[in-house]
Amino acid sequence: MSQATRALAHAFDTGALAPRRAFFLRAEDPPFAEIDAEQSFRPAYLRLKQAVPRLEKGGHELGLVLLTKHKEENFANIARGWSLLAPGGTLVSAGANDDGAASLEKHVARAFGVVDTLSKFHSRVFWFTKREATPPDYWRQLTSLQPVGDGSWLSQPGVFSWDHVDDGSALLAVHLPGDLAGHVADFGCGWGFLTRHVLATCPAVTKIDGIDAEHRAIEAARANVPDPRATFHWLDLIAEAAPASYDAIVCNPPFHAGRAAEPALGQGFIAVAAHALKPGGRFYMVANRGLPYEPLLKANFTSFETLADNNKFRVTRAVR
């Protein structure tokens, strides 16, 4: 349980807030029973006993929002929470101090007026009542897919590098060959940049599976890559099996859990890719150059080589 979730539970345990019919966006452990939980990140979704990737039905008396480290995502979730509340309902946000909860509280106070607050466990919990004030237009715009980058892509907050192509993926794309063929996968596909690149540059690809743990990324990728050869899957590759065996896999693996670096995530992706590749299949990966991936590549593949290496990223090709 995160510190912010503990602080949220404390607000109810002490009577500062009273349980009512509620929803919970970015839900973790609910502070009381019978909460409609929304969780679009697959690992957290699987840990909850009951949740959906996106709530649509509103009219709740109480809404809970667990804040993240991403300001735009928090704006979007508060705007969505406001829309799911009945008039007179209460919207409660909880976030870690290190994630900017105090700054966000000021934004919320400017937008909605009086805000009540509680501090505990290095976190802040603050809430307001839904009255005449409405979310700023910019916050509302962030609640759905919108054009980003050069305008040819759709994305939304809550997705890795949501409003631009990240440098690692851009470097990997430059070094992918044009002879990929057969059934390919994009592990950690995000909003679909590498998937679309592979389809555009590798005419012998017959199918490609885009896989990501973030449901919002899958929604964006489906919109960005309407090619019938592409299928997108909302999966936690560390905990759930890949959908098929592949001739090639491209991958920009995650290596953060919240703010903390977690090299084990990338190591898990390497192991899963090795298992999911057909004999002789190729694995193309970009990663921060300082991460300890070489021993695992050596243990799981017949050969591997560096295709590109700059001050920040390394592109590797490995053969099963």
N, C-alpha and C positions, 0 to 999 in steps of 0.2 A: 504494500500500500504506500503510495507516495505521500510526502509531507502535506501536500495540498489536500489530498483526499482525507487525511487524518484531521486536518483543520476543519474541513467541511463536516465530517462526522461530529467533531467537537461542538460545532454550532448547534446541531440538533440535540446532542446529548445534554447540553447545558440549558436548553430551552430558549436560546436566542432565536432559533427558528423552529417552527412546528411542522411535522410531516403533514402533507396533503397529497392529493393526486398529482403526480409529478412525472416529468421526463428528465433525462440526464444525458447531455451531449458530451462526447469524448469520455464516456462512462468508464469508471473503474469500479471498485467495490462500492455498491450502493449504501448510503448511510441508513436506509430503512427499507422495508419490503414494499413490493408492488410499485416499482418505478419502471417506466418505459425507458429502456436504455438504448442509446445509439452509440455504436462504436464501429468506425470504418477501418480501423487498423486491425488486420486479421489476428495477430497473436493475442491482442487484448480482447478482441471479440470472442475468441475461442475460450478464454479464461472465464468469461461471464456465463452464468447459467442460462440467461435469456437476453438476447439483444437483437437489434437489426442494424444494418449498415447505414440506413437513413430513415429517420422518422418523417412521416408526411402528415399525420393526423394531429390537429391542434386542439385547443380548448382546455389546456391544463391549467390548474390553479397555481402550480408551482413548477419552476424550471430550474435545473441545475446545469451549470457549464463548468467543466474542468478546463482551465486555461492551459495553453501550450507555450513554448518559447517563441512562437511566431505571431507577431502583432497582427498581421492581416488576417490570419486564421481566427484569432480571437475576436477581431471586429466582426468577421463573418458569422461566427458561432453565436455571438451575442445578438446580432440582428436576426438570425434564424430563431434563436430562443425567444426573442420578443414576439416573433410572428406565430409561434406555437402556443403562446400564453393566451388565456382568456382575459378580457378586460378586468382590471383589478388584481390580476395575478402577480406573483412575485418571482423575479428572476435573480438567481443567486449564482455568483461566479466565485471560483476558488483557484488560486494560483500561487506558485512559489515566488518569494521575493526576488530570487535570482532570475526569474523569467519575466520580470517587469510588471508584477501584479499591481504595485502601487501606482505606476504610471498609467496603466490601463484603467484603474479605478478613477483617476482624474478625467480621462477621456469619457468614461461612462457618466460621471457626475455632470460634465458639461453637456452631454447629449440628453440626459434624462432627468436631471435635477437631483433631488435629495437622495443620497446613498447612505445606507447604514453599513457599518464595517466591524470586523473582528480580526484580530491578529493572533496567530498561534502556529507553532511548529515551523517557524521561518516562512510562513505563508500568510496570505490575506484572503479573507472571505468578505465579499461585499454584495449588497443586494438593493434592489429598488422595486417599486410598484409600477405596473403598466398603467399609465394614464394617457394624457393627450400627446405627450412627446413621442416622436417616432425616431427610429435609427437614422443617422446620416445617410444620404444617398450612396456615398462611397461604400459604406458598410454593407448596404443591401446589394450593391453590384457584386461584391465579393462572395455572395452566397451561391453563385451559379457559375457555370463555365463561361469564360470570356476570352476574347482574342488576346494573345500575348506574343512577345517577340516581334517578328516581322508581320504579324497579323494573320499568318497562315496556320497558326496553332491555337487550340483552345486549352485552357487549364483553369485551375482554381486553387486558392490557398489550402494548405493541408497536404499538398503534394511536394515531394522533394524538388527543389529548384523550380518552383511552380511558374515563375514568370520569365524564365530564360533558359537557354540550353547551357547546362553546366559544362565547365571546361574539360572535365574528364571524359564525358560522353562525346564531346566534339573531337577530342584527340583520338578516341577509339574509332569513331566513324571514318576519320582520315586514313586509318591503317587497316580497315577491314577490306579483304579482297573482294573482287567481283565474281568469284567463282563458287561462292556458297551455293549449295544445291540441296534439294530434297526437303526434309522436314527440319526446320530450324526453331530455336527458342531464344527469346530475349528474357533473361532472368533479371527481375527488378526493372521492369520495362518503364516505370514511371508513366509520363503522359504520352509515350509512344515515339519519341524521337528516333531511337535506334531501330525500332521495328519498321518505321516508315522508310528509313535510310536503306535498310537491307532489302526491302521489297523494291525500292527504286533502282538499286544498283546491282542486284543479283537476280537476273531473269530466270535462272534455273531453280530458284526456291519455289517449291510447290505449296508449302504450308509453313506458317510461323505462329508459334504460341507466345503471346506476351503474358508474363506472369508478374504480379505484384501483390504485396501484402496490404496496400492502401486502396480501399474501394474507390476513393475519389480519383486516384490515378487511373484505375481501370475505366471509370466513366469517361475521363478525358481521352484516354488512348482509343477507346472505341469510336469516339467522335473524330479523332484525328486520323485514324487509319481505317477507312471504310472498305479497304481492299478485301474481297471475299477470301483471300488466302490467309487472312489474319484472324485468329481467335484469341480472346483475352480471358484470363483466369484470375480470380481473386483467391490467392492461396498464400499460406505461410510455408515457403519452401523448406524451412528448417524443420517444421513439424508435420508437413503434409507431402504426399508423394507428388512428383512431377507427373503431368498428364500423359506423357509418352516417352519414347526413346528417340534421340535426336542425332541427326547427321552433323549438326554444328550448334553451338550455343554462344551467344554474345552476352556480355554481362558487365555492368557497372555496379558492383555489390555495395550495399550499405555498410557503414562501419561506425555508426553512432547509434546509441540508444539514449534518447533525450539529448543532454549536453555531453554525455560521457562517451569517449571513444571505446568501441567494442570490437576489436579485431576478430573476435570469435564469430561475429556475424559473417564477415567475408570468408573466413575459413570454412564456415558451414556451407556457404554457397559453392565454394570450390569442391567440397566433398560431394555435395548433391549433384553438381554438374558432371563430375567424373562418373557417378553412378548412372546418370541419365543419358550419357552419350553412348552411341553405338561404338563397337570396336573400330578404331581408326578415326572416330569423330574428332572434330576440332573445337577447342574452347578458346574464345577471345575475351580477354578481361582487361579492364583498366582499373587501377587502384592507386591510392597515394603511395608513393615510392618507398616510404619508410615502414610500411606494414609488413608483418612477418608471415608472408604467404609462400615464400619459396620452398620451405621444407614440405609443406602440404602438396604443392604442385609436383615436387619430386617424388613423393610417395604415391600419388594417385594417377600419374600420367606417364606414358612411355618416354615422352620427351617434352621439353618446353623451351621457349626462347623469348627474348625481349625484342619487340618490334619498335618500340619508341620509349624514350626516357628523357624527361625534361626535369626541371628543378622541383616539380611537384608530383607529376604522375608518371606511371610506367604502364605501357601496354604490353601484354604477354599473350603469346599463342602457345597452347598446349595441345598435344595429341594423345588421345586415349589409347 
